[in-house]
Amino acid sequence: MSENTSIIWYEDFLGVAYRYFDVRMNIALMFPERKKASNLWLETVHWWNDHTIKVRFVETGDDYWFIIGADSRKPSTNKYFYKILPISDNYDRFKKGHHGSAIIRFAVYSKKFFGDVKNDELCNCGHRKDDHDDEQNNDCLYEECKCKKYESFQVNLLKKKKVVTNFKFLSEKEVKDDSLAWNCFNRHKYNKE
């Protein structure tokens, strides 16, 4: 297999979120700004043919490569997406429970601070806002907690979505047998070694 140089690879997104509570699990590519995410969706993913969307997860030690691409009805604006991410409990849960299909979406990821949330909202440390000092520094009041500042996050899913049924979970040894994964690895890993 040779590398397809016409593929434009896009990795300028924050990461991937998984949502489990719909009929199908959701995979959401996270962006810092709504406008950027919406424009990218309309320019690229909107034109993808649903039945050609491919998602590849390639595990390499403690990380995995998230790779997604499809044939487009508007090839001049087509992009494929990839990101190297740490293997997490959420990834493992998705891997075990996707049942052969998922919904692809974009999302906006935003940080939330002490003044932005209600008292029952959890901090990244796992404790509620009202378990933090409400003075200047917002330290967690639990003695065993090392949290020095209340921080949380919010993920807002955008409405546009596509259904994908073509998943593969691969090891790096299996990359050469899959054209999408091979093109990504060849361009971003093997050509740099």
C-alpha positions as CSV (number, residue, x, y, z in Angstrom):
1,M,0.0,0.0,0.0
2,S,1.2,3.4,-0.8
3,E,0.5,6.6,1.1
4,N,-2.3,8.7,-0.3
5,T,-0.9,12.2,-0.4
6,S,-4.2,13.8,-1.4
7,I,-5.7,13.2,2.0
8,I,-5.7,16.3,4.2
9,W,-5.2,15.2,7.9
10,Y,-6.7,17.4,10.6
11,E,-5.7,17.1,14.2
12,D,-6.5,20.6,15.6
13,F,-9.2,19.5,18.0
14,L,-9.0,18.9,21.7
15,G,-9.8,15.3,22.0
16,V,-12.7,12.8,21.9
17,A,-15.6,12.5,24.3
18,Y,-17.9,9.4,24.6
19,R,-21.6,9.5,25.5
20,Y,-23.3,6.3,26.5
21,F,-26.9,7.2,27.3
22,D,-28.5,7.4,23.8
23,V,-29.9,4.5,21.7
24,R,-26.4,4.5,20.1
25,M,-23.2,5.5,21.9
26,N,-21.8,8.9,20.7
27,I,-18.3,9.8,19.7
28,A,-17.8,13.6,19.9
29,L,-14.7,15.4,18.6
30,M,-14.2,18.3,21.0
31,F,-13.4,21.9,20.0
32,P,-12.8,25.0,22.0
33,E,-15.2,27.2,20.0
34,R,-18.6,26.5,18.7
35,K,-18.2,28.6,15.5
36,K,-15.0,26.7,14.5
37,A,-16.7,23.3,15.1
38,S,-19.8,24.3,13.2
39,N,-17.9,25.6,10.2
40,L,-15.7,22.6,10.1
41,W,-18.7,20.3,10.2
42,L,-20.5,22.1,7.4
43,E,-17.4,22.3,5.3
44,T,-16.4,18.6,5.7
45,V,-18.4,16.1,7.7
46,H,-21.8,17.3,6.3
47,W,-20.6,16.0,2.9
48,W,-19.5,12.6,4.0
49,N,-21.5,9.6,2.8
50,D,-22.7,7.9,6.0
51,H,-22.1,4.4,4.7
52,T,-18.4,5.2,3.9
53,I,-17.4,6.6,7.3
54,K,-14.6,4.6,8.9
55,V,-13.4,4.9,12.5
56,R,-10.1,3.3,13.5
57,F,-8.8,2.9,17.0
58,V,-5.1,1.8,17.0
59,E,-3.7,1.0,20.4
60,T,0.0,1.7,20.9
61,G,1.0,1.0,24.5
62,D,-0.8,3.4,26.9
63,D,-2.2,5.5,24.0
64,Y,-4.5,5.0,21.1
65,W,-4.8,6.7,17.8
66,F,-8.3,7.9,17.0
67,I,-8.7,8.0,13.2
68,I,-11.8,8.9,11.2
69,G,-12.4,9.5,7.5
70,A,-15.0,9.0,4.7
71,D,-15.7,9.4,1.0
72,S,-17.2,12.9,0.4
73,R,-19.7,14.3,-2.0
74,K,-17.6,17.4,-2.0
75,P,-14.0,16.0,-2.3
76,S,-12.4,19.5,-2.6
77,T,-13.1,20.2,1.1
78,N,-12.6,16.7,2.5
79,K,-10.5,16.2,5.6
80,Y,-9.7,13.1,7.7
81,F,-9.3,13.5,11.4
82,Y,-6.8,11.9,13.8
83,K,-5.6,12.4,17.4
84,I,-3.3,10.5,19.7
85,L,-5.0,10.1,23.1
86,P,-4.3,8.2,26.3
87,I,-6.3,5.0,26.9
88,S,-9.0,5.8,29.4
89,D,-11.9,4.1,31.2
90,N,-14.3,6.0,28.9
91,Y,-12.5,4.6,25.8
92,D,-12.6,1.0,27.3
93,R,-16.3,1.4,28.0
94,F,-17.0,2.5,24.5
95,K,-14.8,-0.3,23.1
96,K,-16.8,-2.9,25.0
97,G,-20.3,-1.5,24.5
98,H,-20.7,0.1,21.1
99,H,-22.6,-2.9,19.6
100,G,-21.4,-2.1,16.1
101,S,-22.7,1.4,15.6
102,A,-22.3,4.9,17.0
103,I,-23.2,8.5,16.3
104,I,-20.4,10.9,15.3
105,R,-20.8,14.5,16.5
106,F,-18.8,17.6,17.3
107,A,-18.8,19.2,20.7
108,V,-17.7,22.3,22.4
109,Y,-15.5,21.8,25.5
110,S,-15.3,24.6,28.0
111,K,-13.7,25.0,31.4
112,K,-15.9,26.2,34.3
113,F,-14.6,28.0,37.4
114,F,-15.9,28.7,40.9
115,G,-18.2,31.6,40.0
116,D,-19.6,29.9,36.9
117,V,-21.4,26.9,38.5
118,K,-24.0,26.0,41.1
119,N,-23.1,24.6,44.6
120,D,-23.8,20.9,43.7
121,E,-21.5,20.9,40.6
122,L,-18.5,18.7,40.9
123,C,-14.9,19.9,40.7
124,N,-12.3,17.9,38.7
125,C,-11.2,16.6,42.1
126,G,-14.6,14.9,42.6
127,H,-15.9,17.2,45.4
128,R,-18.8,19.6,45.1
129,K,-18.4,23.4,44.7
130,D,-19.7,24.0,48.2
131,D,-16.9,21.7,49.5
132,H,-14.5,24.4,48.4
133,D,-13.4,27.5,50.2
134,D,-15.5,30.4,48.9
135,E,-12.8,33.0,49.6
136,Q,-10.1,34.0,47.1
137,N,-8.3,30.7,46.5
138,N,-11.2,28.1,46.3
139,D,-9.1,25.3,48.0
140,C,-10.9,22.1,48.5
141,L,-11.9,21.7,52.2
142,Y,-11.3,17.9,52.3
143,E,-8.0,17.4,54.1
144,E,-6.9,14.4,51.9
145,C,-7.7,16.4,48.7
146,K,-4.8,18.3,47.1
147,C,-7.1,20.5,45.0
148,K,-6.0,24.2,45.2
149,K,-8.6,25.7,42.8
150,Y,-12.1,24.8,41.8
151,E,-12.2,23.8,38.1
152,S,-14.7,21.8,36.2
153,F,-15.7,21.4,32.5
154,Q,-18.7,21.2,30.4
155,V,-19.1,19.4,27.0
156,N,-22.0,20.7,24.8
157,L,-22.9,18.4,22.0
158,L,-23.8,20.0,18.7
159,K,-27.0,18.8,17.0
160,K,-25.6,17.6,13.7
161,K,-24.7,14.0,13.6
162,K,-23.8,11.0,11.4
163,V,-24.2,7.3,12.0
164,V,-21.1,5.1,11.7
165,T,-21.0,1.3,11.6
166,N,-17.5,0.7,10.3
167,F,-15.2,0.4,13.4
168,K,-12.0,-1.4,13.8
169,F,-9.9,-1.7,17.0
170,L,-6.3,-2.5,15.8
171,S,-2.9,-3.1,17.2
172,E,0.0,-1.3,15.5
173,K,1.0,-4.6,13.9
174,E,-2.4,-4.7,12.1
175,V,-2.1,-1.1,10.7
176,K,-0.6,-2.3,7.4
177,D,-3.8,-4.3,6.6
178,D,-6.1,-1.3,6.9
179,S,-5.8,1.5,4.3
180,L,-7.1,4.3,6.5
181,A,-4.9,3.5,9.5
182,W,-1.9,2.9,7.2
183,N,-2.2,6.3,5.5
184,C,-2.4,8.0,8.8
185,F,0.5,6.1,10.4
186,N,2.6,6.4,7.3
187,R,2.2,10.2,7.1
188,H,2.4,11.0,10.8
189,K,4.6,8.3,12.4
190,Y,6.6,6.2,10.0
191,N,7.8,9.1,7.8
192,K,9.1,10.9,10.9
193,E,11.3,8.0,12.1
